[in-house]
Amino acid sequence: MVQLLAGEKGSGKTKVLLEKANAAAGVSDGNIVFLDLDNSHMYELKNSVRLINVSDYSITTAEEFAGFVAGIISADHDLKEIYIDRLRKIAGEDFEKAAIKISALTEKYDIKCMASASVDSSTLCDDVKAMLI
């Protein structure tokens, strides 16, 4: 299941994701991936966390992003955790659809997933509200 950090821009969501990813790097028995729109956090992540710059792959819709995550999962059988910064910006206005699809995938393959989105949590659909932490 996806755990979603929602809040206003500048509320510390990215910092929490970076801390969680780095903490997992020290104890996880599998691979960890951090998805973002740029490489700005490259030096803040431990070497064992793979940073993927999603903007390199011309992703513009929620469907494309969910497919992209599915591809990452299918290519790495040792994947244990995925961290997604700026989910709404990556997947577009229909990011809730991506969150629901990614949640189903991560549950199926027993992968922990945490994402952040700059959004008012009261505007989310019920399925996505259930992901809030």
N, C-alpha and C positions, 0 to 999 in steps of 0.2 A: 504494500500500500504506500501511497505517496503521503508524506507529511508536508503540510504547506505552511510556510511562514508568510503571513499577509500583513501589510501595513503600508504606511505612507513612505514615500521616498525619503531616505536619510534616517530611517528609524533603526538601523543596525542589523537588518536581515542578512546582508552579505557577510558581515563580521561573524555572525552566528554560524552560517554555512561553512566559512573557512575554518573556524574553530572545530566544528564537528568533523569535517573532512580530515583535518590534521590529527585529531584525536583518534579517529578510526584507523588512520595510517599506522599508528603505533601498535594496534592490537588486532587488526583484521587479518584473517587467514586467506584473503582473496584480494582481487583487484578493486581499486576505487577510481571512479571517473568524476570529474568536475566539469560541467558544461556551462559555458559563459559566452557572451557576445564579443569578447576581446581577450587579449592576453595580459591585461593589467594586473591580475592576481597571480601571475606565474611565479613570482619570487616569494609569495606569501604561503604557497602550498608546499608541503613536503615533496621530495623527489619521487616518492612512490605513488603519489596521486597524479593520475593522468589528466591534464587540462586539455579540453577540446574547445577550440574557438569555433562555435557554431556558425558564425558569420562567414566562415570560409566555405560553407556548403550551400549557400543560396537558399536557405529555408525561409519560406514566407507565410506558411499556413500551419494551423494546428495539426492537420493531417500529415503534412510533410514532417513536422517535428516528431510526432508520435512514431512515424515510420523510421525516422533517423534513430530514435532511441531503441526501437525494435532491432535495427541493424547492429547497434552497439552490443545489445544483449546477445544476439545470435552469434556474433563474432568472438565473444569472450566468455567461455564457459566457467572461468574463474572469477567473474564479476560478482562482487558482493554488495557494493554500495554505489549509488549514483547521487550526485548533488547537482542541482540545477539552479543557477542564479538568473534572475530576471525572466522567469517563465513567461510572463505576460508579454514582454517585449519580444522574446524569441518566437513564441507561437502565435502572436497576434491577439486580436480582440476575442477570438473564439478559443482562448487558452484553456478554458474549462474542459472543452472536449479533449484536448491533449492530456490534461491532468487525469481525466477519467480513464482514457486508454492506457496511459503509462502506468497508472495504478493497477489496472488489470494485469498488465504484463509483469510488473514487478512482483505482484502476488503470486502469479503462476510460476515464476522462476525463483522465488524466494530471495529477492534482492531488496535491500533497504533503499528507499529513495526519499530525499528531502529536497524541497524546492522553495524558492522565494518568489513573491510577486508583489509589485506595488499596486495594491488594489484595496478598496474598502471592503472588508470582509462581510458587511451586511448586504452587499450586492451580489454575492455568490449564490449559485444554485445549491440546493440541499446536499447533493452528492459531493460537491467540492467543500462545502462548509464542514462536512464530516471529516475532512482531511486536515483541518486547521489545528495547529498546535500553539 
